[in-house]
Amino acid sequence: MAEHPLLAQQAGSLGGVVVLDLSRVLAGPYAAQFLADLGATVVKIENPADPDVSRGFPPYLRHGDEEFSGYYAQYNRGKLGLALDLRSEEGKGVLRDLVAQADVLVENFRPGTMDKLGLGYDSLREINPRLVYTAISGYGQTGSRSRRPAFDNTAQAAGGLWSMNGYPDQPPVRVGVTIGDLSATLFGVIGTLAALRHAERTGEGQLVDVAQVDSIMAMTETAVVDYTVDGKVASPSGNEHAWVRPYELFPCADGQVFFGGYTDKLWRASCELFGTPEVAEDPEIDTMRKRFDRETYERRVKPIILEWFAGRTRAELEELAGDVIPLTAVRDIGEVVDDPGTAEREMIVEADYGDFGTLRMFGQPIKLSATPANPARVANRMGEHADVVLAGIAGYDEQRIAALREAGVI
């Protein structure tokens, strides 16, 4: 690889790893961004006639009449940009040349799309046998449903999670974030790193097949075994846990807190903290098993807790008990961003977008002591690094790059 500063080996655990990111919107781009944060050189490849649609998603950084999507920036930071027409034979040839030098390729098209272009895994591994090809899709690369279109809500619906979320006796409610995409992101990163380790050790790449529906199903906690063992079908339970009590949301003077003092040890500590030590010895509710009984919980335990919290603010409750028992204020996102604890964990980082201003976004939750991540970087403008990528990775000279640009391939 050429010694252009943008292509110099990055610090971090994945320094020297080259990733081609052909994905769009969230699950794939976020997976590739994790790799970029951890030191990989990631090239974002977009269709010049149909760029990543998330470039149009709000919120927007603005400079005059120009806009730059904060959504896109948060999930594509630290990547190099290449606009490449894969419908053309020249564009396909460029991708193959890049694949020959790459370690990982990430895509999240509907299964079969890359094969139709002649750029599927079976084709590309002939060029680079050590290539890790990560394909994230709705239903996976195999099975009778594999060609179906899918979004996040598809995964929440087909994976069972939607049916479990919400309140009893009401229609189920989708999880309020795109958990289908986000869960597939995490499993995609795990699979990619495992496959990359194998490729580095053996020289053998492989297909990493991650489905949103599979990912959601793997996040339904005990719902599967509840059904296979006891025939119980999970249903919405609101803010309560299915069987652990107390373990839910409670009102206080200025909002709500989560309180989870369900074990005997935590219950006794709670009774002491709130000045009612005698409650811990009450023979009707003195054991965890007794407090789990719903009728007993509603009649005896919950009123005690409501009385503890009445008249106290979230801050007062956390100050009194937060260091001893699981008692946590329910904060809105503004409070989270501005919380000193968030800054202590470097979970808000800043990227300088020049005339557009500074973008504050979430940082990298993986904290590595020897090779820390580098999340405080800007996202690429579409195609802005074409010369650097094609010269430094594919080895093209200026004349060839100019010819590709003249032909509209890049």
C-alpha positions in Angstrom: 0.0 0.0 0.0 1.3 3.5 -0.9 2.5 5.7 1.9 -0.2 8.4 1.3 -1.2 9.7 4.8 -4.7 8.5 4.3 -3.5 5.0 3.6 -0.8 4.7 6.1 -1.4 2.0 8.6 -3.7 3.3 11.3 -3.1 2.9 15.0 -5.4 0.3 16.5 -6.0 -3.4 16.7 -7.0 -3.6 13.1 -4.2 -1.4 11.7 -3.3 -2.7 8.2 -6.6 -4.4 7.6 -8.3 -3.1 4.4 -12.1 -3.2 4.3 -14.3 -2.5 1.3 -17.7 -1.3 2.4 -20.4 -1.6 -0.3 -23.3 -1.4 2.2 -26.0 1.2 2.7 -27.9 2.9 5.5 -27.2 1.2 8.9 -26.4 -2.5 9.6 -23.5 -2.8 7.1 -22.2 0.8 7.4 -22.2 0.6 11.2 -20.4 -2.8 11.1 -17.7 -1.3 8.8 -17.5 1.8 11.0 -16.7 -0.4 14.0 -13.8 -1.8 12.0 -12.7 1.7 11.1 -12.8 2.9 14.7 -10.6 0.0 15.6 -7.9 0.9 13.0 -8.9 -0.7 9.7 -8.6 1.2 6.5 -12.3 1.3 5.3 -13.3 2.3 1.8 -16.9 3.4 1.4 -17.9 2.4 -2.2 -21.1 4.0 -3.5 -23.0 4.0 -6.8 -22.4 7.5 -8.3 -25.9 7.6 -9.7 -27.5 6.1 -6.5 -25.5 6.9 -3.4 -26.2 5.7 0.1 -29.8 6.9 0.7 -28.8 7.8 4.3 -27.0 10.8 3.0 -30.4 12.3 2.9 -31.4 11.4 6.4 -31.8 14.1 9.1 -30.4 15.8 11.1 -28.3 18.0 8.9 -25.1 20.0 9.4 -25.6 23.2 7.3 -23.4 25.7 5.6 -25.3 28.1 3.4 -27.4 26.1 1.0 -25.3 22.9 1.6 -26.3 20.1 3.9 -24.4 17.1 5.3 -26.3 14.4 7.1 -25.5 13.9 10.7 -27.0 10.4 10.5 -24.6 9.5 7.6 -21.7 11.0 9.5 -22.3 9.0 12.6 -22.2 5.7 10.8 -19.5 6.4 8.2 -16.9 8.3 10.2 -13.3 7.5 9.4 -13.9 6.0 6.0 -12.5 6.8 2.6 -14.9 7.6 -0.2 -15.0 6.0 -3.7 -17.9 6.4 -6.1 -17.9 3.4 -8.5 -20.4 2.2 -11.1 -20.6 -1.5 -10.7 -23.0 -1.9 -13.5 -20.2 -1.2 -16.0 -17.6 -3.8 -16.8 -14.9 -1.2 -16.1 -16.4 -0.7 -12.6 -16.5 -4.4 -11.9 -12.9 -4.6 -12.9 -11.9 -1.9 -10.5 -13.7 -3.6 -7.7 -12.0 -6.9 -8.5 -8.6 -5.1 -8.4 -9.5 -3.7 -5.0 -10.7 -7.0 -3.7 -7.3 -8.6 -4.7 -5.7 -6.3 -2.1 -8.5 -6.3 0.5 -9.0 -8.3 3.7 -12.8 -7.8 4.2 -15.8 -6.9 2.1 -19.1 -5.8 3.7 -22.4 -5.7 1.8 -26.0 -5.7 2.8 -27.8 -6.1 -0.5 -30.7 -8.5 -0.9 -29.2 -12.0 -1.5 -28.4 -12.6 -5.1 -27.7 -9.0 -6.0 -23.9 -9.3 -6.0 -24.1 -12.6 -7.8 -26.1 -11.0 -10.6 -23.3 -8.5 -11.0 -20.8 -11.3 -11.1 -19.3 -10.1 -7.8 -20.7 -12.6 -5.3 -18.5 -14.4 -2.8 -17.8 -17.4 -5.0 -16.5 -15.2 -7.8 -14.5 -12.9 -5.6 -12.8 -15.6 -3.6 -11.2 -16.9 -6.8 -9.4 -13.5 -6.9 -8.6 -13.4 -3.2 -8.9 -16.7 -1.3 -8.3 -15.0 2.0 -11.2 -12.6 1.6 -13.7 -12.3 4.4 -17.0 -11.6 2.7 -19.5 -10.3 5.2 -23.1 -10.3 3.9 -25.8 -8.8 6.2 -29.4 -9.3 5.0 -33.0 -9.6 6.3 -33.4 -13.4 6.2 -29.9 -14.6 5.4 -28.2 -16.1 2.3 -30.0 -19.4 2.5 -33.5 -20.7 3.1 -36.8 -20.2 1.3 -37.2 -16.6 2.6 -33.7 -15.4 1.7 -34.8 -13.3 -1.3 -37.5 -11.4 0.5 -37.0 -7.7 1.0 -36.5 -6.7 4.6 -36.2 -3.6 6.9 -35.6 -3.3 10.6 -39.3 -3.8 11.3 -39.3 -6.9 9.2 -36.8 -8.4 11.6 -38.7 -7.3 14.7 -41.9 -8.8 13.3 -40.4 -12.1 11.9 -38.0 -12.6 14.8 -40.6 -12.5 17.5 -39.5 -9.4 19.3 -42.4 -7.2 18.2 -44.9 -9.6 19.7 -43.2 -9.4 23.1 -42.9 -5.7 23.4 -45.5 -3.3 24.9 -48.2 -3.6 27.6 -50.5 -6.5 28.4 -53.9 -6.4 26.7 -52.7 -3.8 24.2 -51.3 -4.2 20.6 -47.6 -4.9 20.7 -45.2 -2.1 20.2 -42.0 -2.1 18.1 -38.7 -1.5 19.9 -38.1 2.3 19.6 -34.7 2.0 17.8 -33.7 0.0 14.8 -32.8 -3.0 16.8 -33.0 -5.4 13.8 -30.2 -3.5 12.1 -28.2 -2.8 15.2 -28.3 -6.4 16.4 -27.2 -7.6 12.9 -24.4 -5.0 13.1 -23.0 -6.5 16.3 -23.2 -10.1 15.1 -21.7 -9.0 11.8 -18.7 -7.5 13.5 -18.2 -10.5 15.7 -18.4 -12.9 12.7 -16.1 -10.7 10.7 -13.4 -10.6 13.4 -13.7 -14.4 13.9 -13.3 -15.0 10.2 -10.5 -12.5 9.9 -8.6 -14.3 12.7 -9.0 -17.6 10.8 -7.9 -16.0 7.5 -4.8 -14.5 9.1 -3.9 -17.9 10.6 -4.7 -20.1 7.6 -5.0 -17.9 4.5 -8.5 -19.1 4.1 -11.3 -16.6 3.8 -15.0 -17.3 4.2 -18.6 -16.0 3.8 -20.0 -14.5 7.0 -23.8 -14.7 6.6 -25.7 -12.6 9.2 -29.5 -12.2 9.0 -31.5 -9.6 10.8 -34.2 -12.0 11.7 -31.7 -14.5 13.2 -30.1 -11.7 15.1 -33.4 -10.6 16.6 -34.3 -14.2 17.5 -31.0 -14.5 19.3 -31.9 -11.5 21.5 -35.2 -12.7 22.8 -33.7 -13.9 26.1 -35.6 -16.8 27.5 -38.6 -16.7 25.1 -37.4 -19.6 23.0 -36.7 -22.0 25.9 -39.9 -20.9 27.7 -41.7 -22.1 24.6 -39.8 -25.3 23.9 -39.7 -26.4 27.6 -43.0 -25.2 29.0 -45.0 -24.3 25.9 -45.3 -20.7 27.1 -45.6 -18.0 24.4 -44.0 -14.7 25.4 -46.3 -11.7 25.4 -46.0 -8.0 26.3 -45.3 -7.3 29.9 -44.8 -3.5 29.9 -42.0 -2.3 32.2 -42.1 -5.4 34.3 -39.8 -8.4 34.2 -41.5 -11.7 33.3 -40.9 -13.2 36.8 -38.3 -11.1 38.7 -39.8 -8.6 41.2 -39.2 -5.8 42.0 -37.6 -5.0 38.7 -39.4 -2.2 36.9 -40.1 1.5 36.6 -41.4 3.5 39.6 -42.6 7.1 39.8 -40.9 9.7 41.9 -41.2 13.4 42.5 -39.7 14.5 39.1 -39.9 11.5 36.8 -39.2 7.8 37.0 -36.5 5.5 38.3 -35.6 1.9 37.6 -35.4 -0.2 40.8 -34.2 -3.8 40.8 -33.8 -4.8 44.4 -35.2 -8.3 43.9 -32.6 -10.6 45.7 -32.8 -11.1 49.4 -29.5 -9.2 49.9 -30.6 -6.2 47.8 -34.1 -6.2 49.4 -32.6 -6.1 52.9 -30.2 -3.3 51.9 -33.2 -1.3 50.4 -35.2 -1.7 53.6 -32.3 -0.3 55.6 -31.6 2.6 53.2 -35.2 3.7 53.3 -35.6 3.5 57.0 -37.9 0.5 57.2 -35.6 -2.4 58.4 -38.5 -4.2 59.9 -40.0 -4.8 56.5 -37.1 -7.2 55.6 -38.3 -9.5 58.5 -41.9 -9.5 57.5 -42.7 -13.3 57.2 -45.0 -12.7 54.2 -42.3 -11.0 52.1 -39.0 -12.0 53.7 -37.8 -14.2 50.8 -37.2 -13.6 47.1 -39.5 -16.5 46.2 -42.4 -15.0 48.2 -41.9 -11.5 46.7 -42.0 -13.0 43.2 -45.6 -14.1 43.7 -47.6 -11.5 41.7 -50.5 -11.2 44.1 -48.2 -10.8 47.0 -46.0 -8.3 45.1 -48.9 -6.1 44.0 -50.6 -6.2 47.5 -47.6 -5.9 49.8 -44.3 -5.1 48.1 -45.1 -2.5 45.5 -47.0 -0.2 47.9 -43.9 -0.2 50.2 -41.6 0.8 47.3 -44.0 3.6 46.1 -44.0 5.0 49.6 -40.2 4.9 49.7 -40.0 7.0 46.4 -42.9 9.4 46.9 -41.7 13.0 47.4 -38.1 12.2 46.5 -36.5 13.4 43.2 -34.5 11.2 40.9 -31.3 12.9 42.0 -32.2 12.4 45.7 -32.9 8.7 45.2 -29.7 8.1 43.3 -27.7 10.0 46.0 -29.3 8.0 48.7 -29.2 4.6 47.2 -27.6 4.5 43.8 -24.2 3.3 45.0 -25.7 0.4 47.0 -28.7 -1.0 45.1 -29.7 -1.0 41.4 -31.6 2.3 41.4 -31.2 4.5 38.3 -32.9 7.6 37.1 -34.7 7.3 33.7 -32.9 10.0 31.7 -33.8 11.5 28.3 -31.2 11.6 25.7 -30.3 15.2 26.4 -29.6 14.4 30.0 -27.5 11.4 28.9 -25.4 13.5 26.5 -24.7 16.1 29.1 -24.2 13.7 32.0 -20.6 14.0 33.4 -20.4 10.2 33.5 -20.9 10.1 29.7 -17.9 12.4 29.3 -15.8 10.3 31.7 -16.4 7.3 29.4 -15.6 9.4 26.3 -19.0 8.4 24.8 -19.5 11.8 23.2 -16.8 12.7 20.6 -16.4 15.6 18.3 -15.5 15.8 14.6 -14.6 19.0 12.9 -16.5 19.6 9.7 -15.0 22.9 8.9 -17.6 25.4 7.6 -20.4 23.0 8.7 -19.3 23.2 12.3 -18.5 20.5 14.8 -20.6 17.3 15.0 -21.0 15.7 18.5 -21.9 12.1 18.2 -21.7 8.9 20.2 -18.2 7.4 20.7 -16.9 3.9 20.7 -18.2 1.6 23.5 -15.3 -0.8 23.1 -12.5 0.4 25.3 -9.2 -1.2 24.6 -6.3 -0.5 27.0 -3.4 -1.0 24.6 -5.0 -0.1 21.2 -7.7 2.4 21.8 -10.3 3.1 19.1 -10.4 6.4 17.2 -14.0 7.4 16.7 -13.6 11.2 16.5 -13.3 11.5 12.8 -15.3 12.9 9.9 -17.3 10.9 7.3 -16.4 11.1 3.6 -18.0 13.1 0.9 -19.1 10.8 -1.9 -16.1 9.7 -4.0 -13.7 12.2 -2.5 -10.8 9.8 -2.1 -11.0 8.1 -5.5 -7.5 9.0 -6.5 -5.9 8.0 -3.2 -7.8 4.6 -3.0 -7.2 3.6 -6.7 -3.5 4.6 -6.7 -2.7 3.4 -3.2 -4.7 0.1 -3.1 -5.3 -0.9 -6.7 -2.0 0.5 -8.0 -3.5 2.6 -10.8 -1.6 5.4 -12.4 -2.9 8.9 -13.0 -3.8 8.2 -16.6 -5.9 5.2 -15.8 -7.7 7.0 -13.0 -8.4 10.0 -15.4 -9.8 7.6 -18.0 -12.1 6.0 -15.5 -13.3 9.4 -14.5 -13.8 10.5 -18.1 -15.9 7.4 -18.7 -18.1 8.1 -15.7 -17.0 4.8 -13.9 -15.8 6.8 -10.9 
